[in-house]
């Protein structure tokens, strides 16, 4: 039975009227999963992340900045990233979900886990909240897996339409973690070029606007999946962004739910070959609610 980890506190992060990263994103995802997959899913509430777990990837200044927003009026952390009275608590539980998910797969309580959480995380660097992200949930989970479970090869696989600059920033000098991203060229945060290689553990592939599903699948099949295979990861952590969908207002990659289902199946095969099937998937972007619901169900069904 597939495990889904979430927490109602993640609904308490409210970046303000008309902000694309709205609480309805999470309620839409959880309802769609309940309606679409029903008894195939087992649900668990996340626990809060601990300070030391955050401090593996974030410096004290960022942690204190985010935590100081608890109960405070809405204000900007950067030009498009806001903290509301409930944002710090939401971020703490979003990060905690990833920790719980790693423990679940490493201890044999689940083969794969989907973390239905927000705010997203992959733009948050070691020192800064940005791009709708407060703490880097995937990075926190990966660092925890390396330290707590003594893993030597963790793959963070990012299929959000935007480059996960924060995850790359955190791990570019960490050989135990390899970061693989396929993202649309010319979008925020304007990073993720092929030449950005870190210690040889960073793999970026860019797609032009309008690429569509065939080019997306071919790029993964020809370039990224073989690189992940060569790395032989002991655990896959997915930054699962669905903003590459053709209906999403934030990008123009022109994908559909079946493209995400296909990729998930391919990643599951890699996880079966190298990692005992262990996958932790964390929700990142996706801003058209109908598309987000369809893609989340397709993704989680493929993980099952």
BELTAZI-V308051 format. One record per residue. N is the residue number from 1. RES is the residue in one letter. PSI is psi in whole degrees, -180 to 180 (999 if undefined). D_CENTER is the distance of its C-alpha to the mean C-alpha in whole Angstrom. Layout:
n->{N	N}
res->{RES	RES}
psi->{PSI	PSI}
d_center->{D_CENTER	D_CENTER}
This chain:
n->{1	2	3	4	5	6	7	8	9	10	11	12	13	14	15	16	17	18	19	20	21	22	23	24	25	26	27	28	29	30	31	32	33	34	35	36	37	38	39	40	41	42	43	44	45	46	47	48	49	50	51	52	53	54	55	56	57	58	59	60	61	62	63	64	65	66	67	68	69	70	71	72	73	74	75	76	77	78	79	80	81	82	83	84	85	86	87	88	89	90	91	92	93	94	95	96	97	98	99	100	101	102	103	104	105	106	107	108	109	110	111	112	113	114	115	116	117	118	119	120	121	122	123	124	125	126	127	128	129	130	131	132	133	134	135	136	137	138	139	140	141	142	143	144	145	146	147	148	149	150	151	152	153	154	155	156	157	158	159	160	161	162	163	164	165	166	167	168	169	170	171	172	173	174	175	176	177	178	179	180	181	182	183	184	185	186	187	188	189	190	191	192	193	194	195	196	197	198	199	200	201	202	203	204	205	206	207	208	209	210	211	212	213	214	215	216	217	218	219	220	221	222	223	224	225	226	227	228	229	230	231	232	233	234	235	236	237	238	239	240	241	242	243	244	245	246	247	248	249	250	251	252	253	254	255	256	257	258	259	260	261	262	263	264	265	266	267	268	269	270	271	272	273	274	275	276	277	278	279	280	281	282	283	284	285	286	287	288	289	290	291	292	293	294	295	296	297	298	299	300	301	302	303	304}
res->{X	X	X	X	X	X	X	X	X	X	X	X	X	X	X	X	X	X	X	X	X	X	X	X	X	X	X	X	X	X	X	X	X	X	X	X	X	X	X	X	X	X	X	X	X	X	X	X	X	X	X	X	X	X	X	X	X	X	X	X	X	X	X	X	X	X	X	X	X	X	X	X	X	X	X	X	X	X	X	X	X	X	X	X	X	X	X	X	X	X	X	X	X	X	X	X	X	X	X	X	X	X	X	X	X	X	X	X	X	X	X	X	X	X	X	X	X	X	X	X	X	X	X	X	X	X	X	X	X	X	X	X	X	X	X	X	X	X	X	X	X	X	X	X	X	X	X	X	X	X	X	X	X	X	X	X	X	X	X	X	X	X	X	X	X	X	X	X	X	X	X	X	X	X	X	X	X	X	X	X	X	X	X	X	X	X	X	X	X	X	X	X	X	X	X	X	X	X	X	X	X	X	X	X	X	X	X	X	X	X	X	X	X	X	X	X	X	X	X	X	X	X	X	X	X	X	X	X	X	X	X	X	X	X	X	X	X	X	X	X	X	X	X	X	X	X	X	X	X	X	X	X	X	X	X	X	X	X	X	X	X	X	X	X	X	X	X	X	X	X	X	X	X	X	X	X	X	X	X	X	X	X	X	X	X	X	X	X	X	X	X	X	X	X	X	X	X	X	X	X	X	X	X	X}
psi->{133	135	131	128	131	-178	138	-23	-25	-16	-14	-8	114	98	0	168	136	8	134	-28	71	159	-30	-23	-49	-44	-34	-45	-50	-39	-41	-40	-41	-43	-40	-30	-16	-118	-3	-10	145	131	145	141	136	155	160	144	150	157	-45	-30	-37	-40	-12	-30	-17	144	166	-34	-45	-44	-46	-38	-47	-46	-29	-13	-11	124	2	157	160	129	161	135	-28	-166	-23	12	120	152	131	178	-30	10	-41	-44	-42	-45	-37	-42	-32	-44	-38	-32	-41	-39	-48	-40	-42	-47	-41	-45	-34	-28	3	15	-12	149	-33	152	137	128	106	88	165	157	158	-180	-20	-9	-15	122	-175	-28	-7	138	137	165	42	-1	138	-62	153	95	-44	-41	-41	-43	-42	-44	-39	-43	-41	-46	-47	-36	9	38	145	-15	100	127	125	116	119	111	18	150	-18	146	136	73	-33	-45	-43	-44	-41	-36	4	-17	23	102	-16	-15	130	138	127	121	137	119	164	136	147	10	161	138	21	35	-172	38	157	-33	-13	103	-9	-131	16	7	9	127	108	136	131	141	142	158	143	12	-44	172	-39	-47	-39	-50	-41	-39	-45	-46	-37	-31	-52	-47	-42	-35	-40	-42	-44	-32	-25	61	144	-13	138	129	122	128	96	90	136	22	5	-2	148	-23	-7	135	-9	-9	-179	42	-23	47	171	178	-33	-29	-42	-37	-43	-49	-41	-42	-40	-42	-35	-38	-41	-43	-38	-36	-37	-25	20	24	4	117	133	120	131	133	130	-112	-178	109	-1	120	-40	-46	-40	-43	-48	-45	-39	-43	-44	-42	-49	-37	-39	-34	-33	999}
d_center->{21	18	16	14	13	14	16	18	18	15	17	19	17	19	19	22	24	23	19	17	14	16	17	18	14	14	17	17	14	16	19	19	17	20	23	21	21	23	24	22	20	20	19	18	18	16	18	17	16	19	20	21	17	16	19	18	15	17	20	22	23	19	19	23	22	19	21	24	23	23	26	27	27	24	24	22	20	20	21	19	17	19	19	21	23	21	18	18	18	15	13	15	14	10	11	13	11	9	13	15	13	13	17	17	17	19	21	22	21	19	18	14	12	10	9	10	9	10	10	7	6	6	10	11	14	16	18	17	15	15	13	13	11	13	11	8	7	6	9	11	10	11	14	15	15	17	20	20	20	22	20	21	18	14	12	9	8	7	8	8	11	11	11	9	12	11	10	13	15	14	15	17	20	19	20	18	15	15	12	12	11	13	13	16	19	20	18	16	16	18	17	16	20	21	23	20	20	20	22	22	18	16	16	16	17	18	19	22	22	23	22	22	21	23	22	19	19	22	20	18	21	23	21	17	18	21	19	17	20	22	20	20	17	18	14	11	8	6	3	5	6	10	12	14	16	20	20	17	19	17	17	20	18	20	18	18	17	19	17	14	16	18	15	13	17	17	14	16	19	18	17	20	22	21	19	21	18	16	12	9	6	4	5	4	8	11	14	17	17	19	17	14	16	17	14	12	16	16	13	14	17	17	15	18}
